[in-house]
Amino acid sequence: MELHGYFRSSASYRVRIGLNLKGLSYDYLPVNLLKGEQRQSNYCELNPQGLVPALVAGGEVLTQSLAILEWLDEQHPIPALLPGEPLQRTRIRALAYGIACDIQPLHNLRVLKYLQSELDISEEDKLQWIRHWIHAGFSALEQQLSPAPFAAGEQPGLLECCLIPQIYSAERFGLDIADYPAINSIQQACAQIPAFMDARPENQPDSTL
């Protein structure tokens, strides 16, 4: 498999965690978002959206991080990213989607660039925007978590694949995760697992950290 991604991309980070949890090997092909490589013709032929990640598996190109993670779970069911009981699966999906669909897109790189280049907001206003939306999302998520030690019980899964990259972004932009005890507890549990540590942005070949 080939994973086309960027070291700081939350969506790429999610898929790296999922691949690592499954114990799957892959070749990592960096796509530098700051240099606009995602908009170059060779990459857009792979993914017309011009977004990362893209996973090439068996000659097929898979896009959208949550779709990729659920495909991985179907193709490589052990260890599972989703619980077996239908209502619990739906609950975990809802929590993961809340991060991937409602929090992260509001501080996606292309959104932030638009705010600054087209709407002329200041750097401080940009940071206030980011913190506001992450805090709003985390405040709601915090009320829905009962970590034991993970959202679905004893093993990390889809929620943690989404949460840990979002925590990384939150801390990068100055939000204190200690203000969210349940979220912080999951973060501490994940920090003990090599699959999460190996997926961290600073541990990627294209990292500039």
Residue frames relative to the residue before (quaternion, step in Angstrom):
aa qw qx qy qz dx dy dz
M 1.0000 0.0000 0.0000 0.0000 0.00 0.00 0.00
E 0.2102 -0.7458 0.6206 0.1202 3.51 -1.26 0.61
L 0.1249 -0.7764 0.6142 0.0659 3.55 -0.90 0.95
H 0.1610 -0.7610 0.6251 0.0651 3.53 -0.67 1.19
G 0.2616 0.7843 -0.5193 0.2161 3.57 -0.51 1.12
Y 0.3716 -0.6807 0.5820 0.2447 3.51 -1.39 -0.10
F 0.5854 -0.6530 0.3421 0.3376 3.57 -0.81 0.98
R 0.7555 0.3771 -0.2148 0.4907 3.61 1.01 -0.73
S 0.4721 0.6738 -0.4487 0.3491 3.60 1.20 -0.09
S 0.4504 -0.6968 0.4889 0.2695 3.58 -0.76 1.06
A 0.6599 0.5174 -0.3108 0.4475 3.57 0.95 -0.88
S 0.6449 0.4975 -0.3179 0.4853 3.59 1.00 -0.76
Y 0.6198 0.5557 -0.3206 0.4519 3.55 1.03 -0.87
R 0.6237 0.5471 -0.3358 0.4460 3.62 0.98 -0.84
V 0.7058 0.4648 -0.2702 0.4612 3.54 0.83 -1.01
R 0.5974 0.5477 -0.3688 0.4551 3.61 1.04 -0.65
I 0.6432 0.5122 -0.3248 0.4673 3.58 0.93 -0.86
G 0.6664 0.5174 -0.3050 0.4418 3.59 0.87 -0.97
L 0.6543 0.5026 -0.3066 0.4746 3.58 0.92 -0.89
N 0.6698 0.4998 -0.3011 0.4591 3.58 0.96 -0.86
L 0.6413 0.5189 -0.3313 0.4579 3.59 0.96 -0.82
K 0.6857 0.4684 -0.2732 0.4855 3.57 1.09 -0.73
G 0.4168 -0.7211 0.4606 0.3068 3.58 1.25 -0.26
L 0.4358 0.7116 -0.4398 0.3320 3.57 1.19 0.59
S 0.3379 -0.7322 0.5552 0.2038 3.57 -0.97 0.86
Y 0.0317 0.7907 -0.6091 0.0535 3.55 -1.16 0.65
D 0.4148 -0.6523 0.5673 0.2838 3.52 -1.31 0.40
Y 0.2637 -0.7781 0.5556 0.1276 3.56 -0.86 0.99
L 0.0585 -0.7942 0.6048 -0.0037 3.57 -0.73 1.11
P 0.3168 -0.7941 0.4878 0.1766 3.60 -0.30 1.24
V 0.0945 -0.7343 0.6699 0.0558 3.53 -1.21 0.74
N 0.2449 -0.8112 0.5158 0.1261 3.59 -0.29 1.25
L 0.2977 -0.7925 0.5094 0.1543 3.56 -0.32 1.28
L 0.6428 0.5386 -0.3350 0.4296 3.58 1.02 -0.73
K 0.6985 0.4275 -0.2614 0.5109 3.58 1.17 -0.55
G 0.5112 -0.6835 0.3986 0.3356 3.59 1.27 0.04
E 0.3104 0.7833 -0.4963 0.2093 3.59 1.17 0.39
Q 0.5863 0.5879 -0.3660 0.4204 3.59 1.20 -0.45
R 0.6915 0.4537 -0.2724 0.4917 3.59 1.25 -0.35
Q 0.4948 0.6581 -0.4365 0.3629 3.58 1.24 -0.04
S 0.6531 -0.5822 0.3240 0.3599 3.54 -1.09 0.81
N 0.6557 0.5263 -0.3355 0.4249 3.60 0.92 -0.80
Y 0.6829 0.4468 -0.3018 0.4929 3.58 1.04 -0.66
C 0.6515 0.5207 -0.3237 0.4469 3.60 0.99 -0.76
E 0.5613 0.5565 -0.3958 0.4676 3.58 1.19 -0.33
L 0.6578 0.4880 -0.2934 0.4930 3.56 1.14 -0.67
N 0.7922 0.0050 0.0473 0.6085 3.56 0.91 -1.00
P 0.3145 -0.8006 0.4796 0.1735 3.61 -0.10 1.28
Q 0.5841 0.5772 -0.3811 0.4247 3.62 1.17 -0.39
G 0.3239 -0.7557 0.5067 0.2592 3.56 1.15 -0.50
L 0.5343 0.5978 -0.4096 0.4352 3.55 1.06 0.80
V 0.2790 -0.7110 0.6063 0.2213 3.55 -1.28 0.33
P 0.6066 -0.1452 -0.7707 -0.1302 1.46 -2.28 1.07
A 0.1822 -0.6918 0.6670 0.2082 3.46 -1.48 -0.05
L 0.1439 -0.7838 0.6006 0.0653 3.57 -0.87 0.97
V 0.1701 -0.7693 0.6103 0.0824 3.55 -0.77 1.07
A 0.1089 0.7930 -0.5835 0.1375 3.54 -0.62 1.20
G 0.8507 -0.0098 -0.0263 0.5250 3.55 -0.70 1.09
G 0.7044 -0.4649 0.2571 0.4707 3.55 1.10 0.72
E 0.6352 0.4986 -0.3289 0.4896 3.59 1.29 -0.08
V 0.2988 -0.7389 0.5766 0.1798 3.56 -1.14 0.69
L 0.1111 -0.7924 0.5993 0.0259 3.55 -0.72 1.13
T 0.0689 -0.7980 0.5986 0.0128 3.57 -0.96 0.90
Q 0.7293 0.3788 -0.3522 0.4478 3.53 -1.41 0.24
S 0.4589 -0.7583 0.3929 0.2448 3.53 -0.37 1.31
L 0.6932 0.4705 -0.3067 0.4518 3.61 0.84 -0.84
A 0.6127 0.5245 -0.3473 0.4784 3.58 1.09 -0.65
I 0.6376 0.5185 -0.3233 0.4691 3.58 1.02 -0.80
L 0.6700 0.5035 -0.3085 0.4499 3.59 0.88 -0.91
E 0.6743 0.4705 -0.3119 0.4761 3.60 0.94 -0.76
W 0.6005 0.5333 -0.3573 0.4769 3.61 1.11 -0.59
L 0.6354 0.5220 -0.3267 0.4659 3.57 0.96 -0.85
D 0.6643 0.5128 -0.3068 0.4490 3.57 0.98 -0.83
E 0.6593 0.4944 -0.3048 0.4775 3.57 1.10 -0.68
Q 0.7124 0.4553 -0.2543 0.4697 3.57 0.98 -0.85
H 0.7791 0.1517 -0.0525 0.6060 3.57 1.11 -0.74
P 0.1040 -0.8896 0.4416 0.0518 3.58 0.52 1.20
I 0.7471 0.3201 -0.2082 0.5441 3.61 1.18 -0.29
P 0.5055 -0.3058 -0.7908 0.1601 1.54 -1.40 2.11
A 0.5172 -0.6746 0.4440 0.2832 3.57 -1.06 0.78
L 0.3549 -0.7152 0.5633 0.2129 3.54 -1.14 0.73
L 0.7518 0.2719 -0.1612 0.5786 3.57 1.26 -0.39
P 0.5035 -0.6553 0.4625 0.3211 3.60 -1.02 0.71
G 0.6026 -0.6193 0.3857 0.3234 3.55 -1.21 0.47
E 0.6529 0.5262 -0.3231 0.4386 3.58 1.06 -0.69
P 0.5403 -0.6894 0.3673 0.3127 3.63 -0.65 1.09
L 0.6834 0.4729 -0.3130 0.4597 3.63 0.83 -0.86
Q 0.6443 0.5064 -0.3196 0.4757 3.57 1.04 -0.76
R 0.6129 0.5365 -0.3478 0.4643 3.60 1.03 -0.72
T 0.6620 0.5051 -0.3013 0.4646 3.56 0.95 -0.90
R 0.6343 0.5316 -0.3304 0.4537 3.58 0.99 -0.80
I 0.6816 0.4752 -0.2950 0.4718 3.59 0.85 -0.93
R 0.6133 0.5330 -0.3500 0.4661 3.61 1.00 -0.74
A 0.6575 0.5246 -0.3157 0.4391 3.58 0.88 -0.93
L 0.6610 0.4995 -0.3069 0.4684 3.58 0.95 -0.85
A 0.6664 0.4970 -0.2965 0.4701 3.58 0.95 -0.89
Y 0.6619 0.4974 -0.3071 0.4693 3.57 0.94 -0.86
G 0.5938 0.5791 -0.3614 0.4259 3.58 1.09 -0.66
I 0.6643 0.4652 -0.2921 0.5068 3.56 1.11 -0.67
A 0.7526 0.4436 -0.2283 0.4298 3.54 0.67 -1.18
C 0.7657 0.3688 -0.1908 0.4912 3.60 1.07 -0.67
D 0.7956 0.3442 -0.1556 0.4737 3.59 1.02 -0.74
I 0.7289 0.3820 -0.2485 0.5110 3.61 1.11 -0.50
Q 0.7558 0.4532 -0.2460 0.4036 3.55 0.45 -1.24
P 0.6471 0.5384 -0.3638 0.3987 3.67 0.83 -0.74
L 0.6386 0.5540 -0.3340 0.4168 3.60 1.10 -0.57
H 0.7605 0.2260 -0.2074 0.5723 3.60 1.22 -0.12
N 0.2128 0.7638 -0.5551 0.2514 3.55 1.09 0.79
L 0.6433 -0.5616 0.3554 0.3801 3.59 -1.07 0.72
R 0.6915 0.4781 -0.3050 0.4474 3.61 0.83 -0.88
V 0.6113 0.5271 -0.3506 0.4749 3.61 1.15 -0.57
L 0.6698 0.4985 -0.3015 0.4604 3.58 0.90 -0.90
K 0.6321 0.5239 -0.3328 0.4639 3.57 1.02 -0.76
Y 0.6452 0.5148 -0.3185 0.4661 3.58 1.00 -0.80
L 0.6349 0.5368 -0.3335 0.4444 3.58 0.93 -0.85
Q 0.7375 0.4219 -0.2382 0.4705 3.56 0.92 -0.87
S 0.7425 0.4264 -0.2459 0.4543 3.58 0.85 -0.92
E 0.7712 0.3555 -0.1872 0.4938 3.60 0.96 -0.82
L 0.7718 0.3186 -0.1736 0.5221 3.59 1.01 -0.74
D 0.3650 -0.7999 0.4262 0.2129 3.54 1.39 0.08
I 0.2953 0.7467 -0.5486 0.2330 3.59 0.90 0.82
S 0.5400 -0.6416 0.4452 0.3140 3.56 -1.16 0.61
E 0.6730 -0.4740 0.3752 0.4261 3.54 -1.31 0.21
E 0.6635 0.5008 -0.3091 0.4620 3.60 0.95 -0.86
D 0.6449 0.5033 -0.3235 0.4756 3.60 1.00 -0.76
K 0.6100 0.5436 -0.3476 0.4601 3.58 1.07 -0.71
L 0.6720 0.4909 -0.2969 0.4683 3.58 0.89 -0.91
Q 0.6290 0.5245 -0.3333 0.4672 3.58 1.04 -0.74
W 0.6149 0.5442 -0.3277 0.4673 3.57 1.05 -0.81
I 0.6771 0.5004 -0.2942 0.4522 3.58 0.82 -1.01
R 0.6939 0.4817 -0.2866 0.4520 3.57 0.79 -1.02
H 0.6139 0.5641 -0.3493 0.4276 3.58 1.01 -0.80
W 0.7460 0.4254 -0.2432 0.4510 3.58 0.73 -1.04
I 0.6233 0.5035 -0.3575 0.4798 3.59 1.06 -0.59
H 0.6445 0.5183 -0.3268 0.4574 3.58 0.93 -0.84
A 0.6429 0.5218 -0.3279 0.4549 3.60 0.92 -0.86
G 0.6914 0.4760 -0.2786 0.4667 3.56 0.92 -0.89
F 0.6780 0.4882 -0.2934 0.4647 3.57 0.92 -0.89
S 0.6126 0.5540 -0.3567 0.4366 3.60 1.02 -0.69
A 0.6715 0.4719 -0.2870 0.4940 3.57 1.01 -0.81
L 0.6530 0.5201 -0.3145 0.4519 3.58 0.94 -0.88
E 0.6107 0.5876 -0.3403 0.4073 3.56 0.97 -0.89
Q 0.6820 0.5016 -0.2821 0.4513 3.57 1.00 -0.83
Q 0.7095 0.4685 -0.2476 0.4645 3.58 1.21 -0.44
L 0.6377 0.5499 -0.3143 0.4383 3.57 1.28 -0.12
S 0.0018 -0.7426 0.6697 0.0046 3.50 -1.18 0.79
P 0.1106 -0.8612 0.4915 0.0675 3.58 0.55 1.17
A 0.0696 0.8177 -0.5637 0.0937 3.53 -0.88 1.02
P 0.2998 -0.6066 -0.5374 0.5034 1.71 1.49 1.98
F 0.6807 0.4478 -0.2763 0.5097 3.59 1.32 -0.09
A 0.7256 -0.4724 0.2755 0.4178 3.57 -1.23 0.34
A 0.7758 0.3099 -0.1690 0.5229 3.60 1.04 -0.74
G 0.7704 -0.3260 0.1937 0.5125 3.58 1.22 0.24
E 0.8540 -0.2034 0.1516 0.4542 3.53 -0.93 -0.96
Q 0.7588 0.3244 -0.1845 0.5337 3.61 1.20 -0.35
P 0.4636 -0.6610 0.5013 0.3111 3.61 -1.02 0.69
G 0.0174 -0.8162 0.5773 -0.0116 3.57 -1.16 0.53
L 0.8607 -0.1235 0.0845 0.4865 3.53 -1.14 -0.70
L 0.6449 0.5216 -0.3340 0.4478 3.58 0.90 -0.84
E 0.6882 0.4795 -0.2883 0.4618 3.59 0.86 -0.92
C 0.5858 0.5668 -0.3676 0.4478 3.61 1.11 -0.62
C 0.7152 0.4195 -0.2408 0.5045 3.58 1.09 -0.69
L 0.6751 0.5398 -0.3010 0.4030 3.56 0.95 -0.89
I 0.6736 0.5197 -0.3241 0.4137 3.59 0.80 -0.94
P 0.6551 0.4702 -0.3393 0.4844 3.68 0.89 -0.68
Q 0.6464 0.5141 -0.3346 0.4538 3.60 1.03 -0.68
I 0.6098 0.5269 -0.3441 0.4818 3.58 1.10 -0.64
Y 0.6121 0.5485 -0.3456 0.4528 3.57 1.00 -0.83
S 0.6723 0.4853 -0.2935 0.4758 3.59 0.91 -0.90
A 0.6341 0.5408 -0.3335 0.4408 3.58 0.93 -0.88
E 0.6940 0.4651 -0.2786 0.4737 3.57 0.85 -0.94
R 0.6033 0.5649 -0.3496 0.4412 3.56 1.06 -0.70
F 0.7641 0.3491 -0.1829 0.5108 3.56 1.05 -0.78
G 0.6809 -0.5862 0.2592 0.3543 3.54 1.18 0.61
L 0.4803 0.6417 -0.4598 0.3822 3.59 1.18 0.44
D 0.3452 -0.7528 0.5276 0.1890 3.58 -0.84 1.00
I 0.3353 -0.7765 0.5035 0.1766 3.59 -0.45 1.23
A 0.5252 0.6322 -0.4151 0.3900 3.60 1.19 -0.35
D 0.5890 0.5811 -0.3648 0.4271 3.59 1.21 -0.38
Y 0.7224 0.3412 -0.2085 0.5642 3.60 1.30 -0.23
P 0.2370 -0.8475 0.4514 0.1479 3.62 0.29 1.24
A 0.6715 0.4889 -0.3189 0.4564 3.63 0.88 -0.83
I 0.6438 0.5068 -0.3098 0.4824 3.57 0.99 -0.86
N 0.6603 0.5139 -0.3020 0.4570 3.57 0.94 -0.90
S 0.6294 0.5431 -0.3314 0.4462 3.58 1.05 -0.76
I 0.6488 0.4968 -0.3117 0.4848 3.58 1.00 -0.81
Q 0.6243 0.5402 -0.3405 0.4500 3.56 0.98 -0.82
Q 0.6737 0.4980 -0.3044 0.4533 3.60 0.87 -0.89
A 0.6368 0.5180 -0.3279 0.4677 3.59 1.05 -0.73
C 0.6695 0.5009 -0.2983 0.4603 3.59 0.96 -0.87
A 0.6146 0.5825 -0.3446 0.4052 3.57 1.09 -0.70
Q 0.6409 0.5214 -0.3259 0.4596 3.59 1.24 -0.27
I 0.6595 0.5217 -0.2837 0.4609 3.58 1.29 -0.22
P 0.4773 -0.7063 0.4363 0.2881 3.64 -0.61 1.07
A 0.5920 0.5909 -0.3784 0.3965 3.62 0.99 -0.70
F 0.6813 0.4624 -0.2812 0.4929 3.58 1.05 -0.71
M 0.6649 0.5063 -0.3129 0.4513 3.56 0.91 -0.86
D 0.6616 0.5125 -0.3078 0.4526 3.59 0.96 -0.85
A 0.6779 0.5012 -0.2882 0.4542 3.59 1.15 -0.59
R 0.4618 0.7141 -0.4433 0.2832 3.60 1.19 -0.27
P 0.6371 -0.5732 0.3526 0.3758 3.60 -1.03 0.72
E 0.6922 0.4943 -0.3054 0.4282 3.59 0.87 -0.87
N 0.6743 0.4903 -0.2891 0.4704 3.59 1.25 -0.27
Q 0.5409 0.6235 -0.3989 0.3995 3.59 1.26 0.23
P 0.6270 -0.5842 0.3598 0.3689 3.60 -1.08 0.67
D 0.7345 0.4066 -0.2390 0.4879 3.60 1.09 -0.64
S 0.3705 0.7496 -0.4811 0.2636 3.59 1.25 0.21
T 0.1902 -0.7560 0.6146 0.1208 3.53 -1.13 0.75
L 0.4452 0.7136 -0.4359 0.3202 3.58 1.28 0.23
